[in-house]
Amino acid sequence: MRHVIGLTTALGRCYIQTMKKKKIGFLLSTSPEHPNKKTVVALSKEALKRGHEVYLYLVDDGVKNLDEPEIHALKEAGVNL
């Protein structure tokens, strides 16, 4: 499956960049209250929706996100923790 991820112009010509199924990793090192959690959840959902394999790494204060419902939902949706 290919997805269009951007449009680049060079020397007056247009090139469409496509992306095959990829492995994408996110590193979350902040507590559940930090806005980064919302960002990582949204990016992970979008990557899954596009058919990519997603890995979420929780480190430092990010480990506190393990009990968050959004993180559990990502795991059930196919994110590798």
Buried (B, 14 or more C-beta within 10 A) or exposed (E): EEBEEEEEEEEEEEEEEEBEEEEBEBEBBBBBEBEBBEEBBEBBBEBBEBEBBBBBEBEEBBEBBEEEEBBEEBEEEEBEE
